[in-house]
Amino acid sequence: MAVYLKSVASLIVLLGVLSGARFASLVARDERFRNAALMRERNAGNVLFESEYRVAQAAHVFLIYSAAGCFLIALVGGSLLWGLGALHAKIDRAA
């Protein structure tokens, strides 16, 4: 069981880091947000450009939170499962 828990922990860490890196790359290449910010800056005071910027900003913030969440799930979930695997291995050796 300890080997199973440690392998699942490794899988959780790998998938969490990969998906977090993907979201981080999407944040870096978010053209919609960049264009909306540029148009908002050029047309200050226009309600239509302001609302377009707010929608793009919400999507951009979602990508940022998704990246952070994936990295945290990788860290916390992997650590928790790895710790349970190590604990289970010690219990098996003691018994």
N, C-alpha and C positions, 0 to 999 in steps of 0.2 A: 504494500500500500504506500510505503514511503517513496518508492521509485515512481509510482503513478502520480502522487501529489507533486513531486519535484518536476516531473515532465510536464504536467499541466501548468505548473507555475512558469516554467520556461516558455511554454506556448503562449500563455497570457502576456508575458513580458514582450515576447517577440511581436505578437499581433498588436499589442498596445503601442509599442514604439513605431511599428510600421504605419499604422493608421494615424498616429499622432504626427509623424513626419509628412504623411500625405496631406493632412489638414493644414500643417504649417506651410507646405509648399503652395497650397491653394490660397492661403492668406497672403503670401508674398506675391502671387501672380493675380490678384483680384483686380482685373481691369475695370469691371463695372463700378466698383467703389472709387477707383482712381478717377475715372471719367466723370462720375457724378460729383465728386469733390471739386474737380476742375471747373465743371459747368456751374456749380453753385458759387464758386469764387468769382467767375467771370460775370455772372448775372446776380449780383447781390440784391436781395430784397424780392426776388421773384418767387412766388409761392410754389409754382410748378417744379422749379429746379430744387427748391428746398425739400419738397415732399419726395422727389426722386432720390435725393441724397439720403433722406431718412430711411427709405426702404433699402437702399444699398448698404447703409450703415448697419442696419439690423442684420442683414445677411453676413456682413463682414464680422460683426461681433459674434454671430453664431459659429462661424468658422474658427475664430480665436478660442471661444469656449470649448468647442469640440476638440481642438488640438490639446488644450490644457487638460481636459477631461480624460482623453486617451492616455496621455502621459501619466496622469495620476492613477488611473486604473491599472496601468502597467506596473507602476511602482508599488502601490498598496496591495493590489491583488496578487501580484507575483511574490511579494514579500510575505504576505499572509500564508499563501499556499506553500511556499518554500519552508517557512517556519513550522507549519503543521507537519510537513514531510520530515523535517529534521526531528521534531518531537516524536513522531510516530516511529522513526528509526531507533531513537534512544529507548523507547518503551519496548520495542521488539527485542533489543539487545539485553535489556534488563530481565525480560521474562524468560 
